[in-house]
Amino acid sequence: MFLVLEQNTFVHIDRVLALVREGNETAIILRDGSVMATGFQPMTVARRSEEFIKRGMKLASKVKEEGDKK
């Protein structure tokens, strides 16, 4: 699973150690010690990531249906 951060920024959940909200920013602390940042709140990151997965599954289903018709 991927967390969707900014417009085209994703991080695989296995790399994430913690999400920490401080002020107007959420720090994404990675297992290797590095830190990423986003303006989104942790719950917003979770919702956006879930929506991303649902859209991907819907698209994959559509592509599979088209392939099965051929």
Backbone as XML, in Angstrom:
<?xml version="1.0"?>
<chain id="A" units="angstrom">
  <residue number="1" name="MET">
    <atom name="N" x="0.839" y="-1.177" z="0.000"/>
    <atom name="CA" x="0.000" y="0.000" z="0.000"/>
    <atom name="C" x="0.882" y="1.237" z="0.000"/>
  </residue>
  <residue number="2" name="PHE">
    <atom name="N" x="0.424" y="2.233" z="-0.690"/>
    <atom name="CA" x="1.144" y="3.498" z="-0.772"/>
    <atom name="C" x="0.368" y="4.589" z="-0.070"/>
  </residue>
  <residue number="3" name="LEU">
    <atom name="N" x="1.082" y="5.494" z="0.570"/>
    <atom name="CA" x="0.470" y="6.696" z="1.105"/>
    <atom name="C" x="0.614" y="7.776" z="0.043"/>
  </residue>
  <residue number="4" name="VAL">
    <atom name="N" x="-0.483" y="8.461" z="-0.236"/>
    <atom name="CA" x="-0.480" y="9.543" z="-1.215"/>
    <atom name="C" x="-0.255" y="10.845" z="-0.451"/>
  </residue>
  <residue number="5" name="LEU">
    <atom name="N" x="0.840" y="11.519" z="-0.766"/>
    <atom name="CA" x="1.163" y="12.752" z="-0.060"/>
    <atom name="C" x="0.754" y="13.939" z="-0.920"/>
  </residue>
  <residue number="6" name="GLU">
    <atom name="N" x="1.689" y="14.626" z="-1.485"/>
    <atom name="CA" x="1.364" y="15.770" z="-2.343"/>
    <atom name="C" x="0.982" y="15.277" z="-3.739"/>
  </residue>
  <residue number="7" name="GLN">
    <atom name="N" x="0.873" y="16.165" z="-4.692"/>
    <atom name="CA" x="0.362" y="15.865" z="-6.029"/>
    <atom name="C" x="0.889" y="14.552" z="-6.613"/>
  </residue>
  <residue number="8" name="ASN">
    <atom name="N" x="2.176" y="14.401" z="-6.763"/>
    <atom name="CA" x="2.758" y="13.197" z="-7.355"/>
    <atom name="C" x="3.786" y="12.558" z="-6.429"/>
  </residue>
  <residue number="9" name="THR">
    <atom name="N" x="3.540" y="12.629" z="-5.140"/>
    <atom name="CA" x="4.469" y="12.073" z="-4.171"/>
    <atom name="C" x="3.796" y="10.936" z="-3.418"/>
  </residue>
  <residue number="10" name="PHE">
    <atom name="N" x="4.426" y="9.775" z="-3.479"/>
    <atom name="CA" x="3.909" y="8.582" z="-2.828"/>
    <atom name="C" x="5.029" y="7.973" z="-1.990"/>
  </residue>
  <residue number="11" name="VAL">
    <atom name="N" x="4.652" y="7.244" z="-0.953"/>
    <atom name="CA" x="5.635" y="6.502" z="-0.170"/>
    <atom name="C" x="4.995" y="5.163" z="0.212"/>
  </residue>
  <residue number="12" name="HIS">
    <atom name="N" x="5.753" y="4.092" z="0.061"/>
    <atom name="CA" x="5.238" y="2.769" z="0.400"/>
    <atom name="C" x="5.128" y="2.651" z="1.914"/>
  </residue>
  <residue number="13" name="ILE">
    <atom name="N" x="4.017" y="2.109" z="2.378"/>
    <atom name="CA" x="3.718" y="2.039" z="3.809"/>
    <atom name="C" x="4.791" y="1.273" z="4.583"/>
  </residue>
  <residue number="14" name="ASP">
    <atom name="N" x="5.453" y="0.319" z="3.944"/>
    <atom name="CA" x="6.503" y="-0.445" z="4.623"/>
    <atom name="C" x="7.713" y="0.419" z="5.001"/>
  </residue>
  <residue number="15" name="ARG">
    <atom name="N" x="7.862" y="1.551" z="4.342"/>
    <atom name="CA" x="8.972" y="2.461" z="4.644"/>
    <atom name="C" x="8.663" y="3.393" z="5.803"/>
  </residue>
  <residue number="16" name="VAL">
    <atom name="N" x="7.369" y="3.493" z="6.184"/>
    <atom name="CA" x="6.919" y="4.481" z="7.163"/>
    <atom name="C" x="6.998" y="3.932" z="8.582"/>
  </residue>
  <residue number="17" name="LEU">
    <atom name="N" x="7.595" y="4.709" z="9.459"/>
    <atom name="CA" x="7.657" y="4.371" z="10.873"/>
    <atom name="C" x="6.549" y="5.100" z="11.641"/>
  </residue>
  <residue number="18" name="ALA">
    <atom name="N" x="6.343" y="6.395" z="11.318"/>
    <atom name="CA" x="5.340" y="7.175" z="12.049"/>
    <atom name="C" x="4.912" y="8.389" z="11.240"/>
  </residue>
  <residue number="19" name="LEU">
    <atom name="N" x="3.702" y="8.846" z="11.533"/>
    <atom name="CA" x="3.189" y="10.117" z="11.031"/>
    <atom name="C" x="2.995" y="10.994" z="12.262"/>
  </residue>
  <residue number="20" name="VAL">
    <atom name="N" x="3.622" y="12.162" z="12.256"/>
    <atom name="CA" x="3.551" y="13.042" z="13.422"/>
    <atom name="C" x="3.086" y="14.418" z="12.975"/>
  </residue>
  <residue number="21" name="ARG">
    <atom name="N" x="1.951" y="14.849" z="13.522"/>
    <atom name="CA" x="1.409" y="16.167" z="13.188"/>
    <atom name="C" x="1.972" y="17.196" z="14.149"/>
  </residue>
  <residue number="22" name="GLU">
    <atom name="N" x="2.545" y="18.268" z="13.592"/>
    <atom name="CA" x="3.060" y="19.362" z="14.408"/>
    <atom name="C" x="2.760" y="20.671" z="13.696"/>
  </residue>
  <residue number="23" name="GLY">
    <atom name="N" x="1.950" y="21.489" z="14.300"/>
    <atom name="CA" x="1.563" y="22.754" z="13.683"/>
    <atom name="C" x="0.747" y="22.503" z="12.429"/>
  </residue>
  <residue number="24" name="ASN">
    <atom name="N" x="1.160" y="23.084" z="11.323"/>
    <atom name="CA" x="0.450" y="22.941" z="10.049"/>
    <atom name="C" x="1.086" y="21.908" z="9.138"/>
  </residue>
  <residue number="25" name="GLU">
    <atom name="N" x="1.891" y="21.019" z="9.695"/>
    <atom name="CA" x="2.642" y="20.071" z="8.885"/>
    <atom name="C" x="2.615" y="18.681" z="9.521"/>
  </residue>
  <residue number="26" name="THR">
    <atom name="N" x="2.610" y="17.661" z="8.676"/>
    <atom name="CA" x="2.736" y="16.286" z="9.148"/>
    <atom name="C" x="4.086" y="15.758" z="8.697"/>
  </residue>
  <residue number="27" name="ALA">
    <atom name="N" x="4.869" y="15.286" z="9.649"/>
    <atom name="CA" x="6.158" y="14.673" z="9.342"/>
    <atom name="C" x="5.926" y="13.184" z="9.137"/>
  </residue>
  <residue number="28" name="ILE">
    <atom name="N" x="6.456" y="12.652" z="8.040"/>
    <atom name="CA" x="6.419" y="11.219" z="7.772"/>
    <atom name="C" x="7.827" y="10.723" z="8.077"/>
  </residue>
  <residue number="29" name="ILE">
    <atom name="N" x="7.959" y="10.036" z="9.186"/>
    <atom name="CA" x="9.265" y="9.554" z="9.615"/>
    <atom name="C" x="9.455" y="8.166" z="9.024"/>
  </residue>
  <residue number="30" name="LEU">
    <atom name="N" x="10.526" y="8.005" z="8.249"/>
    <atom name="CA" x="10.786" y="6.752" z="7.562"/>
    <atom name="C" x="11.734" y="5.874" z="8.372"/>
  </residue>
  <residue number="31" name="ARG">
    <atom name="N" x="11.672" y="4.586" z="8.100"/>
    <atom name="CA" x="12.474" y="3.609" z="8.842"/>
    <atom name="C" x="13.977" y="3.835" z="8.693"/>
  </residue>
  <residue number="32" name="ASP">
    <atom name="N" x="14.387" y="4.453" z="7.582"/>
    <atom name="CA" x="15.821" y="4.705" z="7.383"/>
    <atom name="C" x="16.299" y="5.976" z="8.087"/>
  </residue>
  <residue number="33" name="GLY">
    <atom name="N" x="15.392" y="6.623" z="8.833"/>
    <atom name="CA" x="15.753" y="7.826" z="9.581"/>
    <atom name="C" x="15.455" y="9.119" z="8.860"/>
  </residue>
  <residue number="34" name="SER">
    <atom name="N" x="15.139" y="9.059" z="7.591"/>
    <atom name="CA" x="14.821" y="10.280" z="6.862"/>
    <atom name="C" x="13.387" y="10.711" z="7.171"/>
  </residue>
  <residue number="35" name="VAL">
    <atom name="N" x="13.089" y="11.953" z="6.832"/>
    <atom name="CA" x="11.780" y="12.530" z="7.125"/>
    <atom name="C" x="11.238" y="13.217" z="5.883"/>
  </residue>
  <residue number="36" name="MET">
    <atom name="N" x="9.963" y="12.974" z="5.605"/>
    <atom name="CA" x="9.255" y="13.674" z="4.535"/>
    <atom name="C" x="8.216" y="14.549" z="5.220"/>
  </residue>
  <residue number="37" name="ALA">
    <atom name="N" x="7.679" y="15.514" z="4.506"/>
    <atom name="CA" x="6.678" y="16.394" z="5.097"/>
    <atom name="C" x="5.519" y="16.616" z="4.137"/>
  </residue>
  <residue number="38" name="THR">
    <atom name="N" x="4.349" y="16.820" z="4.717"/>
    <atom name="CA" x="3.160" y="17.148" z="3.937"/>
    <atom name="C" x="2.312" y="18.120" z="4.746"/>
  </residue>
  <residue number="39" name="GLY">
    <atom name="N" x="1.524" y="18.897" z="4.058"/>
    <atom name="CA" x="0.604" y="19.807" z="4.723"/>
    <atom name="C" x="-0.686" y="19.114" z="5.132"/>
  </residue>
  <residue number="40" name="PHE">
    <atom name="N" x="-0.892" y="17.890" z="4.634"/>
    <atom name="CA" x="-2.122" y="17.159" z="4.943"/>
    <atom name="C" x="-2.066" y="16.568" z="6.348"/>
  </residue>
  <residue number="41" name="GLN">
    <atom name="N" x="-3.218" y="16.493" z="6.984"/>
    <atom name="CA" x="-3.327" y="15.827" z="8.278"/>
    <atom name="C" x="-3.277" y="14.316" z="8.065"/>
  </residue>
  <residue number="42" name="PRO">
    <atom name="N" x="-2.844" y="13.549" z="9.069"/>
    <atom name="CA" x="-2.748" y="12.096" z="8.902"/>
    <atom name="C" x="-4.044" y="11.436" z="8.406"/>
  </residue>
  <residue number="43" name="MET">
    <atom name="N" x="-5.193" y="11.848" z="8.908"/>
    <atom name="CA" x="-6.456" y="11.252" z="8.461"/>
    <atom name="C" x="-6.733" y="11.584" z="6.989"/>
  </residue>
  <residue number="44" name="THR">
    <atom name="N" x="-6.316" y="12.748" z="6.548"/>
    <atom name="CA" x="-6.481" y="13.118" z="5.143"/>
    <atom name="C" x="-5.566" y="12.260" z="4.272"/>
  </residue>
  <residue number="45" name="VAL">
    <atom name="N" x="-4.346" y="12.025" z="4.724"/>
    <atom name="CA" x="-3.417" y="11.148" z="3.994"/>
    <atom name="C" x="-4.037" y="9.758" z="3.865"/>
  </residue>
  <residue number="46" name="ALA">
    <atom name="N" x="-4.608" y="9.248" z="4.948"/>
    <atom name="CA" x="-5.242" y="7.923" z="4.933"/>
    <atom name="C" x="-6.407" y="7.886" z="3.951"/>
  </residue>
  <residue number="47" name="ARG">
    <atom name="N" x="-7.250" y="8.915" z="3.974"/>
    <atom name="CA" x="-8.411" y="8.957" z="3.070"/>
    <atom name="C" x="-7.972" y="9.039" z="1.610"/>
  </residue>
  <residue number="48" name="ARG">
    <atom name="N" x="-7.003" y="9.900" z="1.319"/>
    <atom name="CA" x="-6.513" y="10.044" z="-0.055"/>
    <atom name="C" x="-5.891" y="8.745" z="-0.550"/>
  </residue>
  <residue number="49" name="SER">
    <atom name="N" x="-5.176" y="8.057" z="0.329"/>
    <atom name="CA" x="-4.535" y="6.801" z="-0.041"/>
    <atom name="C" x="-5.574" y="5.725" z="-0.328"/>
  </residue>
  <residue number="50" name="GLU">
    <atom name="N" x="-6.624" y="5.675" z="0.489"/>
    <atom name="CA" x="-7.700" y="4.706" z="0.274"/>
    <atom name="C" x="-8.422" y="4.980" z="-1.045"/>
  </residue>
  <residue number="51" name="GLU">
    <atom name="N" x="-8.684" y="6.245" z="-1.335"/>
    <atom name="CA" x="-9.326" y="6.611" z="-2.599"/>
    <atom name="C" x="-8.450" y="6.240" z="-3.788"/>
  </residue>
  <residue number="52" name="PHE">
    <atom name="N" x="-7.143" y="6.429" z="-3.662"/>
    <atom name="CA" x="-6.196" y="6.068" z="-4.719"/>
    <atom name="C" x="-6.277" y="4.569" z="-5.013"/>
  </residue>
  <residue number="53" name="ILE">
    <atom name="N" x="-6.308" y="3.758" z="-3.972"/>
    <atom name="CA" x="-6.392" y="2.307" z="-4.138"/>
    <atom name="C" x="-7.714" y="1.919" z="-4.800"/>
  </residue>
  <residue number="54" name="LYS">
    <atom name="N" x="-8.810" y="2.516" z="-4.363"/>
    <atom name="CA" x="-10.122" y="2.201" z="-4.942"/>
    <atom name="C" x="-10.173" y="2.564" z="-6.427"/>
  </residue>
  <residue number="55" name="ARG">
    <atom name="N" x="-9.616" y="3.740" z="-6.781"/>
    <atom name="CA" x="-9.588" y="4.134" z="-8.203"/>
    <atom name="C" x="-8.743" y="3.160" z="-9.012"/>
  </residue>
  <residue number="56" name="GLY">
    <atom name="N" x="-7.607" y="2.731" z="-8.442"/>
    <atom name="CA" x="-6.743" y="1.779" z="-9.136"/>
    <atom name="C" x="-7.428" y="0.437" z="-9.349"/>
  </residue>
  <residue number="57" name="MET">
    <atom name="N" x="-8.142" y="-0.028" z="-8.339"/>
    <atom name="CA" x="-8.851" y="-1.299" z="-8.466"/>
    <atom name="C" x="-9.960" y="-1.209" z="-9.508"/>
  </residue>
  <residue number="58" name="LYS">
    <atom name="N" x="-10.659" y="-0.082" z="-9.537"/>
    <atom name="CA" x="-11.727" y="0.115" z="-10.520"/>
    <atom name="C" x="-11.151" y="0.152" z="-11.935"/>
  </residue>
  <residue number="59" name="LEU">
    <atom name="N" x="-10.033" y="0.855" z="-12.105"/>
    <atom name="CA" x="-9.381" y="0.929" z="-13.413"/>
    <atom name="C" x="-8.869" y="-0.445" z="-13.838"/>
  </residue>
  <residue number="60" name="ALA">
    <atom name="N" x="-8.266" y="-1.179" z="-12.915"/>
    <atom name="CA" x="-7.763" y="-2.518" z="-13.238"/>
    <atom name="C" x="-8.907" y="-3.435" z="-13.652"/>
  </residue>
  <residue number="61" name="SER">
    <atom name="N" x="-10.033" y="-3.324" z="-12.974"/>
    <atom name="CA" x="-11.199" y="-4.132" z="-13.315"/>
    <atom name="C" x="-11.698" y="-3.803" z="-14.723"/>
  </residue>
  <residue number="62" name="LYS">
    <atom name="N" x="-11.725" y="-2.511" z="-15.037"/>
    <atom name="CA" x="-12.166" y="-2.074" z="-16.368"/>
    <atom name="C" x="-11.223" y="-2.584" z="-17.453"/>
  </residue>
  <residue number="63" name="VAL">
    <atom name="N" x="-9.924" y="-2.493" z="-17.218"/>
    <atom name="CA" x="-8.937" y="-2.973" z="-18.184"/>
    <atom name="C" x="-9.075" y="-4.479" z="-18.378"/>
  </residue>
  <residue number="64" name="LYS">
    <atom name="N" x="-9.290" y="-5.210" z="-17.285"/>
    <atom name="CA" x="-9.465" y="-6.653" z="-17.369"/>
    <atom name="C" x="-10.709" y="-6.995" z="-18.182"/>
  </residue>
  <residue number="65" name="GLU">
    <atom name="N" x="-11.805" y="-6.281" z="-17.937"/>
    <atom name="CA" x="-13.049" y="-6.521" z="-18.690"/>
    <atom name="C" x="-12.838" y="-6.294" z="-20.183"/>
  </residue>
  <residue number="66" name="GLU">
    <atom name="N" x="-12.131" y="-5.228" z="-20.522"/>
    <atom name="CA" x="-11.857" y="-4.929" z="-21.935"/>
    <atom name="C" x="-11.010" y="-6.025" z="-22.550"/>
  </residue>
  <residue number="67" name="GLY">
    <atom name="N" x="-10.028" y="-6.524" z="-21.798"/>
    <atom name="CA" x="-9.174" y="-7.591" z="-22.301"/>
    <atom name="C" x="-9.928" y="-8.892" z="-22.477"/>
  </residue>
  <residue number="68" name="ASP">
    <atom name="N" x="-10.875" y="-9.182" z="-21.585"/>
    <atom name="CA" x="-11.670" y="-10.399" z="-21.675"/>
    <atom name="C" x="-12.608" y="-10.388" z="-22.888"/>
  </residue>
  <residue number="69" name="LYS">
    <atom name="N" x="-12.971" y="-9.201" z="-23.367"/>
    <atom name="CA" x="-13.880" y="-9.083" z="-24.512"/>
    <atom name="C" x="-13.179" y="-9.392" z="-25.833"/>
  </residue>
  <residue number="70" name="LYS">
    <atom name="N" x="-11.855" y="-9.287" z="-25.841"/>
    <atom name="CA" x="-11.104" y="-9.469" z="-27.094"/>
    <atom name="C" x="-10.851" y="-10.912" z="-27.396"/>
  </residue>
</chain>
